[in-house]
Amino acid sequence: MQPFEYVAPETLPDALALLRAHGEEAKVLAGGQSLVPLLNYRLAKPHVVVDVNALPFGDIASDDGRLRLGALVRHHQLEESEVVRRRCPVLADAARCIGNVRVRTLGTVGGSLAHADPAAELPAVMTALDARLTVASARGDRHVDARDFFTGLLTTALAPDELLTAVDVPAVPAHGWAVEELSRRAGDFAVVAVVALLTVDGRGHVDDVRLAFAGVADRPVRARAAEDALRGHEPTSERLALAAAAARAALDPPSDAFVSAAYRGMVAGVLCRRALARAVTRALETR
Ligand SMILES: Cc1cc2nc3c(=O)[nH]c(=O)nc-3n(C[C@H](O)[C@H](O)[C@H](O)COP(=O)(O)OP(=O)(O)OC[C@H]3O[C@@H](n4cnc5c(N)ncnc54)[C@H](O)[C@@H]3O)c2cc1C
């Protein structure tokens, strides 16, 4: 690592003052599961590392219809929280897919969203959930919708002096849900992941549906064409296959050192159909 100054502010105003003073030269440290490798490889060379772990953003709160996740909520808290399992179980399923036990013990919701790895699960879940992110700076708070937050590869709408403090998600227990992914080895980032959320009406037809992919572009991708192909229809296996084909057709996934674009597209279609089938089963059970 290139040497840096380490600071661990105990209050939000102190943290924000440090970020304002150092701007691009500062890096926030949360769980360190992405930042520390970047420091080790000298891909990040901050002059100052601002450790925010003493700030009071580690809780999960619920009120009418929403869950508020503090930015320092660890991935394992999402897996283990009773309120998350009851009110927004897709978050628990997604967290379970992340890395390994060590990564899930230390890594945070805010870190995952701010790092914005295009193959990460939580950015895709927040995109499917239409989450709202709260961002603080010395200028005050602002809110950013998940669909506007991820702006490119490892890039977000955060300015250098801003800190992500919380994420609000609608609690959607009535939805059927599924997270499906393929990774090359257990614990690896997904080659492709898909998140499905779905409700059915009294006639058994699809009512609300949200689908989002990770691993298929430089940011999470909402599959609007597939959603449109499902909404208002009976979720027969033919209809689910048609929607998955629509999702696949709308993607233009990249090749990398491990898999080709064609393979990634094929996997996206298969996982989408599986996720929809599982979400429909759960939606019918909870109706
Ligand atoms: C072996 C391994 C496997 C992994 N597998 C997966 C996987 O399968 N899926 C997956 O999604 N992730 C995976 N990860 C990454 C993991 O989820 C990280 O925890 C996450 O990406 C970053 O969270 P963190 O809290 O560790 O953030 P840090 O590493 O501390 O920070 C990451 C970046 O976000 C910034 N940041 C952090 N918190 C804030 C904040 N509150 N406001 C503004 N900026 C902030 C930091 O400055 C830094 O740029 C893996 C990591 C490892 C080491």
The ligand as a Gaussian input file, in Angstrom:
#p B3LYP/6-31G(d) Opt

LIG

0 1
 C      -13.148000     -12.610000      -1.668000
 C      -14.256000     -11.611000      -1.882000
 C      -15.425000     -12.030000      -2.494000
 C      -16.472000     -11.139000      -2.688000
 N      -17.598000     -11.587000      -3.298000
 C      -18.627000     -10.729000      -3.473000
 C      -19.844000     -11.166000      -4.084000
 O      -20.012000     -12.326000      -4.461000
 N      -20.834000     -10.255000      -4.232000
 C      -20.702000      -8.947000      -3.810000
 O      -21.626000      -8.167000      -3.962000
 N      -19.577000      -8.520000      -3.234000
 C      -18.543000      -9.368000      -3.048000
 N      -17.407000      -8.912000      -2.445000
 C      -17.319000      -7.482000      -2.046000
 C      -18.022000      -7.257000      -0.719000
 O      -19.408000      -7.343000      -0.870000
 C      -17.704000      -5.898000      -0.122000
 O      -18.103000      -5.947000       1.191000
 C      -18.377000      -4.684000      -0.720000
 O      -18.180000      -4.591000      -2.100000
 C      -17.779000      -3.431000      -0.144000
 O      -18.288000      -3.238000       1.126000
 P      -17.317000      -2.792000       2.300000
 O      -18.178000      -2.394000       3.411000
 O      -16.299000      -3.816000       2.541000
 O      -16.686000      -1.439000       1.666000
 P      -15.195000      -0.920000       1.620000
 O      -14.300000      -1.929000       1.013000
 O      -14.798000      -0.370000       2.925000
 O      -15.410000       0.289000       0.598000
 C      -15.706000       0.038000      -0.755000
 C      -15.800000       1.368000      -1.510000
 O      -16.973000       2.058000      -1.098000
 C      -16.641000       3.318000      -0.476000
 N      -17.558000       3.421000       0.667000
 C      -17.784000       2.481000       1.618000
 N      -18.775000       2.875000       2.440000
 C      -19.195000       4.081000       2.001000
 C      -20.202000       4.997000       2.410000
 N      -21.007000       4.726000       3.463000
 N      -20.353000       6.147000       1.723000
 C      -19.566000       6.416000       0.655000
 N      -18.591000       5.599000       0.204000
 C      -18.412000       4.442000       0.862000
 C      -15.184000       3.192000      -0.103000
 O      -14.535000       4.442000      -0.068000
 C      -14.649000       2.326000      -1.218000
 O      -14.420000       3.106000      -2.382000
 C      -16.343000      -9.770000      -2.253000
 C      -15.161000      -9.352000      -1.619000
 C      -14.128000     -10.258000      -1.427000
 C      -12.877000      -9.788000      -0.742000

